[in-house]
Amino acid sequence: MKSWFVYIVKCVDDSLYTGITVDVESRVTKHNKGDGAKYTRARLPVELVWYKKCKNESFARKREAEIKGWSRSKKLELIGSS
């Protein structure tokens, strides 16, 4: 059984992008090569600022959706608390 992670990267324009993956390091590398999400392609490079292991893919997707709905200040609070 593979582990799933939810993660946040900070883009070069200081915006935050939230996603899920089974391999955080490889996903961030993919983003920085321009092979990641459309959102990050125009905002390279990105820097990993937070990630958390989830119990399964379903939980990771739910957590991702929850975080994406948060304000920037709440996301920064999460990043600062880790």
HELIX and SHEET records of a PDB file:
HELIX    1   1 VAL A   24  ASN A   32  1                                   9    
HELIX    2   2 LYS A   38  ARG A   41  1                                   4    
HELIX    3   3 GLU A   57  LYS A   68  1                                  12    
HELIX    4   4 ARG A   72  SER A   81  1                                  10    
SHEET    1   A 3 LEU A  16  THR A  21  0                                        
SHEET    2   A 3 TRP A   4  CYS A  11 -1                                        
SHEET    3   A 3 VAL A  46  CYS A  54 -1                                        
END                                                                             
